[in-house]
Amino acid sequence: MQEFFVKSADRVELMSFLGIFGAIVSAIQISILERDELKSIHWSAGAALPFVGFSVAMFLFYSGVPILLKISGSTMLNLSLLTSDMWAVLIRIFAYHEKVDWMYFVAFAIVTAGLIVYSVGDKMEENPAEVGDEEVEQSKCFDEEAVGRGASCIISAVKDGEALPLLK
């Protein structure tokens, strides 16, 4: 549904409403479900910094999602989200100095190859909208009722930049 709104509506309007309604729903949820936890927090810079970091990360994520949806569609978004597990692997390696199984890297390579194949294959497909427009124009001109009432129709094809009449 979000992909439909991204492709048919204004992106700024979509992001504005997503932020407004997301804030309202989140405020209701936190006031109902986590009221006691919020009261027990001793607010300091160390306690507030993770909340600020999470807010910035969510802002960047939800700002980038409509752009990716407009460019590539929801399938590419879902495939791209599969690569997010690699961040956990990198943190495990560099922050915690732990070893990971070699299968993580094989899985990441397969997902990355899938992303590349999908994005290249998507660009190689012919644009079906152009073919559809041509068929609609032809069907308008071959309407038997319109021809029977004396309506005239001109169908033309384009060859090497020149319009060629096919039917009058």
Order of alpha helices (4+ residues) and beta strands (2+ residues): alpha-alpha-alpha-alpha-alpha-alpha-alpha-alpha-alpha-beta-beta
